[in-house]
Amino acid sequence: MSEHSHKTIVVTGGSKGIGRAVCEAFSAPGARIFFNYATDAAGAAETERRITAAGGTGKGVQVDVSSEDEVKAFLDGVIKETGGLDVLVNNAGITRDGLIVRMKTSDWDAVMDVNLKGAFQASKIAAKAMLKQRSGRIINISSVVGASGNPGQANYVAAKAGLIGLTKALAKELASRGITVNAVAPGYIETDMTAAMTDAQREAMIAQIPLGRPGTSREIAAAVRFLASEEAAYITGHVLHVNGGMYM
Ligand code: NAP
């Protein structure tokens, strides 16, 4: 039986892309995987199907991570149903790109609310349960641009850099109770989020990657899975870059 059997795992933004791959990576007999999504009910049903096919139990619910009340109700419900929470993966994210001179305050707020405030809210509820049980793993999905910067993404970069700060602060705050907090910073991964790129933009992006190709959602999920494993028990406050050498 897998080491994740009978564990409770929450993944935000599990209806597609990296979040779905993370749900799949944790799927095993006995694993109870709860995830949320914003609007894509069909995508959520497909993720549930894949978790079940791998022998786990999967439940996707429509919960807006930027809503404090919805996040609290979601996580409190999971903790009540299963009696605890072993792993929280803060993955839900959006982009609203634009140059600073044209960036609307609403685009700044939306990206901060989902990518950074959402992670804060989920971590707050998760930490209460994890402190009580004296164990737990929190893994935040940041981005290569949170470390390198990127023009046209001031809101997204600030949120992703903020997630790195949140990771380090929580790692120090929660370590004495056996809870680790780490971040995974993906490079260029082909998902719906990056599908809007033109062929020329895609080629220009790949030209910056020493390994010469985009990454896959499964490669990000494998890094998350590692940070949640027993083997990673002594790693906390770390940012694991999974980017094909794009940024070192
Ligand atoms: P994606 O395919 O666009 O999936 C985003 C997921 O987040 C979906 O499940 C979406 O739900 C959910 N979501 C969005 N807003 C939400 C909200 N307000 N409340 C709850 N869920 C919400 O994106 P992805 O490429 O897999 O990205 C996943 C994470 O990796 C993000 O944090 C992203 O910033 C990060 N990342 C991605 C890349 C990349 O190259 N793809 C690189 C670095 C970092 P719906 O399906 O219902 O909309």
Residues whose N, C-alpha, C, O or C-beta is under 5 A from the ligand:
A	BS01	NAP	G13 G14 S15 K16 G17 I18 G19 N36 Y37 A38 T39 D40 V63 D64 V65 S66 N91 A92 G93 I94 V114 I141 S142 S143 V144 P186 G187 Y188 I189 T191 D192 M193 T194
